[in-house]
């Protein structure tokens, strides 16, 4: 039989590499499947999802609000900021009021970082800058401030930049819960038994990485931009976004996703009310 081709796409960062390690490196039994492993920045993946380009793709929760007709969220693989998250940085200490009317660099219109930013301060303008150039854009004065994601959340101070707000910390204060940032979507048009098998494989890959941490970190560190030679901070970053929330959303995690979608709609940022859907593994 011809293997079923499955495109699996995620961001080129260490936490995603860590969770997909066992699945993409042939450790798990994926017989009958031809895995195509694709690395791309999250905003490019968000845009590709509108065409259904990949069977499995990392998605911003913000983007999912526009893609719920095409993708369903897999029950594992989520990235939550539990009291931490994307950080708004500037060259000097600024307040929320200071940014009213100013232009802030964001890593993409459909990123959850942008949704959280607009909920925090709706009276600002945004400009899209590649996520790995935002620190430089702020430092050079191209923008007053920028929202940093991925490893930049741990390295911005190395460039002398100051935190204006940690959006995950702010969200925790506002809601008492974690800030949902990203998840993995699987195309709804796949056969139900294939959706189930792929969801179980992803859960198995995450559990394998967490249970064989040193082995998976050795692989993931290659993707730790700016932290390749800093194993302590690299491990800390992976721990921030691959943990028990990643094994399974749980009821609390699912409620957190729904709350972010609801708040986005209530604020007029999301045009439609969306009910989040998750693969049910029984």
Residue pairs with C-beta under 8 A, 6 or more apart in sequence:
1 32
3 32
3 33
3 34
4 32
4 33
4 34
4 194
5 33
5 34
5 36
6 33
6 34
6 35
6 36
6 55
6 56
6 198
7 36
7 38
7 53
7 54
7 55
7 56
7 57
8 20
8 23
8 24
8 35
8 36
8 37
8 38
8 54
8 55
8 56
8 57
9 38
9 39
9 40
9 45
9 48
9 53
9 54
9 56
9 57
9 58
10 16
10 17
10 20
10 38
10 39
10 45
10 57
10 58
10 184
11 39
11 40
11 41
11 42
11 45
11 58
11 150
12 39
12 40
12 41
12 223
12 225
13 150
13 151
13 223
13 224
13 225
14 151
14 220
14 221
14 223
14 224
14 227
14 234
14 237
14 238
15 79
15 220
15 237
15 238
15 240
15 241
15 242
16 58
16 223
17 219
17 220
17 222
17 223
18 209
18 216
18 217
18 219
18 220
18 238
18 242
19 77
19 202
19 205
19 206
19 209
19 242
19 246
20 37
20 202
20 205
21 27
21 205
21 208
21 209
21 216
21 219
21 220
22 28
22 204
22 205
22 208
22 209
22 216
23 30
23 35
23 201
23 202
23 204
23 205
24 35
24 37
24 205
25 219
27 205
27 208
28 201
28 204
28 205
28 208
30 201
38 54
40 48
41 107
41 108
41 130
41 131
42 58
42 60
42 107
42 108
42 111
42 131
42 149
42 182
43 60
43 107
43 108
43 109
43 110
43 111
43 128
43 131
45 54
45 57
45 58
45 59
46 59
46 60
46 63
46 108
46 110
46 111
47 110
48 54
48 57
49 57
49 59
49 63
49 67
49 70
49 71
49 185
50 66
50 67
50 70
52 70
52 187
52 189
54 187
55 186
55 187
55 190
55 198
56 74
56 184
56 185
56 186
56 187
56 198
56 202
57 71
57 184
57 185
58 77
58 182
58 183
58 184
58 185
59 67
59 71
59 73
59 182
59 183
59 184
59 185
60 108
60 110
60 111
60 112
60 113
60 115
60 181
60 182
61 112
61 115
61 180
61 181
61 182
61 183
61 257
61 260
61 261
62 110
62 111
62 112
62 114
62 115
62 264
63 110
63 111
64 71
64 73
64 183
64 185
64 261
64 274
64 276
65 261
65 264
65 265
65 270
65 272
65 274
66 110
67 185
68 274
68 275
68 276
68 277
69 188
70 187
70 188
70 189
71 185
71 186
71 187
71 188
72 185
72 186
72 188
72 195
72 277
72 278
72 279
73 183
73 184
73 185
73 249
73 257
73 276
73 277
73 278
73 279
74 183
74 184
74 185
74 186
74 198
74 199
74 202
74 278
74 279
75 199
75 203
75 248
75 249
75 278
75 279
75 280
75 281
76 184
76 199
76 202
76 203
76 206
76 246
76 247
76 248
76 249
77 183
77 184
77 202
77 206
77 246
78 180
78 182
78 183
78 184
78 245
78 246
78 249
78 253
78 257
79 180
79 181
79 182
79 183
79 241
79 242
79 245
79 246
80 178
80 179
80 180
80 181
80 241
80 245
80 246
80 253
80 256
81 167
81 168
81 171
81 178
81 179
81 181
81 240
81 241
82 168
82 172
82 178
82 179
82 245
83 168
83 169
83 172
83 178
84 153
84 166
84 168
84 169
84 240
85 113
85 116
85 153
85 166
85 167
85 168
85 169
85 171
85 179
85 181
86 112
86 113
86 116
86 117
86 147
86 148
86 149
86 153
86 166
86 167
86 168
86 181
87 147
87 148
87 152
87 153
87 156
87 163
87 164
87 165
87 166
87 167
88 99
88 104
88 117
88 120
88 145
88 146
88 147
88 163
88 164
88 165
88 167
89 135
89 138
89 145
89 146
89 147
89 148
89 156
89 161
89 162
89 163
89 164
90 138
90 144
90 145
90 146
90 161
90 162
90 164
91 138
91 139
91 141
91 160
91 161
91 162
92 162
93 162
93 164
94 144
94 145
94 162
94 164
95 164
96 120
96 121
96 164
96 165
98 164
99 121
99 124
99 144
99 145
99 164
100 121
100 123
100 124
101 123
101 124
101 125
102 124
102 125
102 144
102 145
103 124
103 125
103 126
103 127
103 143
103 144
104 117
104 124
104 125
104 126
104 127
104 143
104 144
104 145
104 146
104 147
105 126
105 127
105 128
105 129
105 134
105 137
105 138
105 142
105 143
105 145
105 146
105 147
106 113
106 114
106 117
106 126
106 127
106 128
106 129
106 134
106 146
106 147
107 113
107 114
107 128
107 129
107 130
107 131
107 134
107 147
107 149
108 114
108 128
108 131
109 126
109 128
111 149
112 179
112 180
112 181
112 182
112 260
113 147
113 149
113 167
113 181
114 126
114 147
115 260
115 264
115 269
115 270
116 167
116 168
116 170
116 171
116 179
116 260
117 124
117 126
117 147
117 167
118 124
118 126
118 267
118 269
119 263
119 264
119 267
119 269
120 165
120 167
120 170
122 267
127 143
129 137
129 142
129 143
129 146
131 148
131 149
131 150
131 152
132 150
132 152
132 225
134 146
134 147
134 148
134 152
135 146
135 148
135 152
135 155
135 156
135 159
135 161
137 143
137 146
138 144
138 145
138 146
138 161
139 159
139 160
139 161
145 164
147 167
148 156
149 181
150 225
151 224
151 225
151 226
151 227
151 234
151 237
152 226
153 237
153 240
154 227
154 233
154 236
154 237
155 226
155 227
155 233
156 163
157 163
167 179
168 178
168 179
171 177
171 178
171 179
172 178
172 179
175 256
175 259
177 252
177 255
177 256
177 259
178 245
178 252
178 253
178 256
179 256
179 260
180 253
180 256
180 257
180 260
181 241
183 257
184 202
186 195
186 198
186 199
186 279
190 198
195 279
196 279
196 281
199 279
199 281
200 281
203 247
203 248
203 281
206 242
206 246
206 247
207 247
208 216
209 216
209 220
209 242
210 216
210 242
210 243
210 246
210 247
217 231
217 234
217 235
217 238
220 234
220 238
221 227
221 228
221 231
221 234
222 228
224 230
224 234
224 237
227 233
227 234
227 237
228 234
245 253
249 257
249 278
254 276
254 278
257 276
258 275
258 276
261 270
261 273
261 274
261 276
262 273
264 270
265 271
265 272
265 273
265 274
